[in-house]
Amino acid sequence: MFFNLQNTDSLSAARAGVIHTDHGDILTPIFMPVGTVATVKGVHFRELRNDINAQIILGNTYHLYLRPGTEILHKAGGLHRFEGWQRPILTDSGGYQVFSLTEIRKMREEGVEFSSHIDGRKLMFTPENVMDIEREIGADIIMAFDECTPGTADYQYAKQSMERTHRWLDRSISRFDSTDDIYGYRQHLFPIVQGCIYPDLRKEAAKRLRDLNRDGYAIGGLAVGEPEEKMYEMIEVVNDILPTDRPRYLMGVGTPWNILNAIERGVDMFDCVMPTRNGRNGMIFTWNGVMNMRNKKWEDDFTCLDPTGTSFVDHEYSRAYVRHLIHSQEMLGLEILSIHNLAFYLQLVGTARQHIINGDFKKWKDSIMPQLKHRM
């Protein structure tokens, strides 16, 4: 069995479970650090394993296809061996990156033609070759090729986009199911629910994907410009339909409070660049609130970075020292804050999991939400 559901919160749809892969088990709910180009920016895999305790990381199909390329990855024996990470990996479909290249891509029924942002080469993504690319990259969990619909799309465009995603999904599944795992371990294909902010489209998509009986399901096209409350509404609509015995992955979300609100609504898996990107910009998340380490108030604060944190950086470095590093544009400062944020996110979902198992997740989540949003 790919997924074991262990417990559901008594007052919400929050779930605790275990995803089983050939590279190890993943305790859910889980946050996946984003390793776009075979690296999580500014963080060694040693720290990801030992200090942050990441159980799974994400790789980006679009970027890995451009560099180093699937030929190199195949020769290396897949992404796990290439980067030296022997825990589970998930790859997205590259759809979001391709569709964000609005000025340098052309979309048609066959797929998407785009220009490489590196050297301008004309390239093509189709449902079939994306499955081949993700097979060669070698992630444990791979995404079907989809169109990421903007959160501000009108109804007609959102409907056409969803229907195109479904036609591409049929082709993705056909290719995936007709090909073999390359590196001796099993890969799992997740379809992606689209439909923008329109409940009837989300319901239609969720029902169609549910009937495909795949190992897990992703929810895409959220946190892309729509109001936050609409995102939560769409999660509820979709999760009321998706099977309860399969993991649910909300793509590209988000802040600590976004994650807890989505867990409350039955989401199991998350990824987002926010912990590392915000860390590189001097911002960290803590149990006591959000800290901007560029602020002058930390200039002569010699207390440790975060007394509530679990990472070694939280207790080895003072706030004054970290602020000095950030203002001096020293790489160490960016690394410290990235490690802190990732460790905090993993601690957040781990604590949420424990409260789900204890049966008091909803009460705990409501009590800490104002504290998490507080600007220190």
Long-range contacts (C-beta under 8 A, 24 or more apart in sequence): 2-188, 2-215, 2-216, 2-246, 2-247, 3-215, 3-216, 3-245, 3-246, 3-247, 5-244, 5-245, 6-357, 7-356, 7-357, 7-359, 8-356, 9-264, 9-355, 9-356, 9-359, 9-360, 9-361, 9-362, 10-359, 10-360, 10-362, 11-361, 11-362, 11-363, 12-264, 12-265, 12-361, 12-362, 12-365, 13-239, 13-264, 13-265, 13-266, 14-263, 14-264, 14-265, 14-266, 14-352, 14-356, 14-361, 14-362, 14-365, 15-244, 15-266, 15-268, 15-356, 16-353, 16-356, 16-357, 17-247, 17-268, 19-88, 19-216, 19-247, 19-268, 19-269, 21-88, 21-140, 21-141, 21-185, 21-186, 21-188, 22-140, 22-185, 22-186, 23-80, 23-86, 23-87, 23-88, 23-89, 23-140, 23-185, 24-55, 24-86, 24-87, 24-88, 25-55, 26-55, 26-56, 26-88, 27-55, 27-350, 27-353, 28-247, 28-268, 28-269, 28-353, 29-259, 29-263, 29-267, 29-268, 29-269, 29-270, 29-349, 29-352, 29-353, 29-356, 30-55, 30-56, 30-268, 30-269, 30-270, 30-349, 31-259, 31-270, 31-271, 31-272, 31-345, 31-346, 31-348, 31-349, 32-56, 32-57, 32-58, 32-90, 32-269, 32-270, 32-271, 33-57, 33-58, 33-271, 33-275, 33-276, 33-342, 33-345, 34-58, 34-60, 34-271, 34-272, 34-273, 34-276, 35-59, 35-60, 35-83, 35-85, 35-89, 36-60, 36-63, 36-273, 37-63, 37-64, 37-67, 38-64, 38-68, 38-79, 38-82, 38-83, 39-83, 40-276, 40-338, 40-342, 41-276, 41-280, 41-338, 42-276, 42-279, 42-280, 42-331, 42-334, 42-335, 42-338, 42-339, 43-276, 43-335, 43-338, 43-339, 43-342, 45-83, 45-84, 45-85, 47-339, 48-85, 48-342, 49-87, 51-311, 51-312, 51-313, 51-339, 51-343, 52-311, 52-339, 52-342, 52-343, 52-346, 53-343, 53-346, 54-87, 54-342, 54-346, 55-87, 55-88, 56-87, 56-88, 56-89, 56-90, 56-140, 56-141, 57-85, 57-87, 57-88, 57-89, 57-90, 58-89, 58-90, 58-91, 58-92, 58-271, 59-89, 59-90, 59-91, 59-92, 59-137, 59-139, 60-91, 60-92, 60-94, 60-97, 61-91, 61-92, 61-93, 61-94, 61-130, 61-133, 61-134, 61-137, 61-143, 62-92, 62-94, 62-97, 62-98, 62-125, 63-97, 64-91, 64-137, 65-94, 65-133, 66-116, 66-117, 66-118, 67-118, 70-133, 70-136, 70-137, 73-136, 73-137, 73-138, 74-136, 74-182, 77-138, 77-183, 78-136, 78-137, 78-138, 78-182, 78-183, 79-137, 79-138, 79-139, 80-138, 80-183, 88-140, 88-141, 89-138, 89-139, 89-140, 89-141, 90-139, 90-140, 90-141, 90-142, 90-143, 90-249, 90-269, 90-271, 91-134, 91-137, 91-139, 91-141, 91-142, 91-143, 92-143, 92-251, 93-130, 93-134, 93-142, 93-143, 93-144, 93-145, 93-146, 93-192, 94-125, 94-130, 94-133, 94-145, 95-125, 95-143, 95-145, 95-146, 95-147, 95-148, 95-192, 95-220, 96-148, 96-220, 96-251, 96-252, 98-125, 99-147, 99-148, 100-148, 107-147, 109-164, 109-167, 111-145, 111-168, 126-171, 127-168, 127-169, 127-171, 127-172, 127-175, 128-171, 128-172, 128-175, 130-172, 131-172, 131-175, 131-176, 131-179, 131-189, 132-175, 132-179, 134-187, 135-176, 135-179, 135-181, 135-182, 135-187, 136-182, 138-182, 138-183, 138-187, 139-187, 140-185, 140-186, 140-187, 140-188, 141-187, 141-188, 141-190, 141-216, 142-176, 142-187, 142-188, 142-189, 142-190, 143-189, 143-190, 143-192, 143-218, 144-168, 144-169, 144-172, 144-173, 144-176, 144-189, 144-190, 144-191, 144-192, 145-169, 145-171, 145-172, 146-192, 146-194, 146-220, 147-194, 148-194, 148-220, 148-221, 148-224, 149-194, 149-195, 149-196, 149-221, 149-224, 150-196, 150-224, 150-225, 151-196, 151-197, 151-221, 151-222, 151-223, 151-224, 151-225, 151-226, 151-230, 152-225, 152-226, 153-196, 155-196, 155-198, 155-201, 158-194, 158-195, 158-196, 158-197, 158-198, 158-201, 159-198, 159-201, 161-194, 161-196, 162-194, 162-195, 162-196, 162-201, 162-204, 162-205, 165-192, 165-194, 165-205, 166-205, 166-208, 169-209, 169-212, 173-212, 173-214, 188-214, 188-215, 188-216, 189-214, 189-215, 190-214, 190-215, 190-216, 190-217, 190-218, 190-249, 191-217, 191-218, 192-217, 192-218, 192-219, 192-220, 192-221, 192-251, 193-217, 193-218, 193-219, 193-220, 193-238, 193-242, 194-220, 194-221, 195-221, 195-234, 196-221, 196-226, 197-226, 197-230, 197-233, 197-234, 199-233, 199-234, 199-237, 202-234, 202-237, 202-238, 203-237, 203-238, 203-241, 205-238, 206-237, 206-238, 206-241, 206-242, 207-241, 209-242, 210-241, 210-242, 210-243, 214-246, 215-246, 215-247, 216-246, 216-247, 216-248, 216-249, 217-242, 217-243, 217-246, 217-247, 217-248, 217-249, 218-248, 218-249, 218-250, 218-251, 219-248, 219-249, 219-250, 219-251, 219-267, 220-251, 220-252, 222-250, 222-251, 222-252, 222-253, 223-252, 223-253, 223-254, 223-258, 224-252, 228-258, 231-258, 232-261, 232-262, 232-265, 235-262, 235-265, 235-266, 235-267, 236-265, 239-265, 239-266, 239-267, 255-285, 256-285, 256-344, 256-345, 256-348, 256-372, 257-369, 257-372, 257-373, 259-345, 259-348, 259-349, 260-348, 260-352, 260-365, 260-369, 260-372, 263-349, 263-352, 263-356, 263-361, 263-365, 264-361, 264-362, 264-365, 270-349, 274-341, 275-338, 275-341, 275-342, 275-344, 275-345, 276-338, 276-341, 276-342, 278-337, 278-341, 279-334, 279-337, 279-338, 279-339, 279-340, 279-341, 279-342, 280-334, 280-337, 280-338, 282-326, 282-333, 282-337, 283-337, 284-337, 284-340, 284-341, 284-344, 285-341, 285-344, 285-345, 285-372, 286-344, 286-376, 287-344, 287-368, 287-371, 287-372, 288-371, 288-374, 288-376, 289-371, 289-372, 289-373, 289-374, 289-375, 289-376, 290-372, 290-373, 290-374, 290-375, 290-376, 291-319, 291-376, 292-375, 293-319, 293-322, 293-323, 293-326, 293-333, 293-337, 294-323, 294-326, 294-327, 295-323, 298-322, 298-323, 299-323, 305-336, 305-340, 306-340, 306-344, 309-340, 309-343, 309-344, 309-347, 310-343, 310-344, 310-347, 311-339, 311-340, 311-343, 311-344, 313-339, 313-340, 313-343, 314-340, 314-343
